[in-house]
């Protein structure tokens, strides 16, 4: 049954891509970094207009990596699009069950690629591990950061460009001022083969709330 549905979805994907009326550039570019006339221009604009992708900080970032969590989100949104546009509502219950199973798989398989630490545990790690690299992936590093932290923002591609220069055998603590970017940053390291990656649960706010020192 799952294979049958997967094949149906593939056929529908191909049919959507094949119809010029379905894939057409909108009158105004949704993503300023998509070059006019590029081979993926129509696809990027259609996907953005359909709500399947939202880009990163307003950009499409065509050369950026896509994490498994982002890919799952895109597939989920496309699933909803197919049900809305092609009348697949009769399959909704079964498909929703499969989506629930997929989310459980994501929780079980993906969320533990790195380790979440409470503020107290993160402080203990900072105090005990001399070689620990603390990475702030936020664009507001100057507004306050953990002592000794380096700033490799995830939203503008800096972290992605820096990862190949880092020691994959090292130990890293990743945080931000928001949960989504810190998870994306930590996952980016683990996807690159880093095995000692920790994320500050609650991010910068949890550190401050715990009363620990910060630098400006």
Secondary structure, DSSP 8 states (H G I E B T S, - for coil): -HHHHHHHHHHHHHHHHH-TTTS---SS-S-TTS-TT-TTHHHHHHHHHTTS---BTTB--TTS---HHHHHHHHHHHHHHHHHHH--GGGHHHHHHHHHHHHHHHHHHTTTSSEEE-HHHHHHHHHH-TT-EEEE-STTGGG-EETT-EE--STTSHHHHHHTTS-TTSEEEEE-SSHHHHHHHHHHHHHTT--EEEEETTHHHHHHHTT--EE-
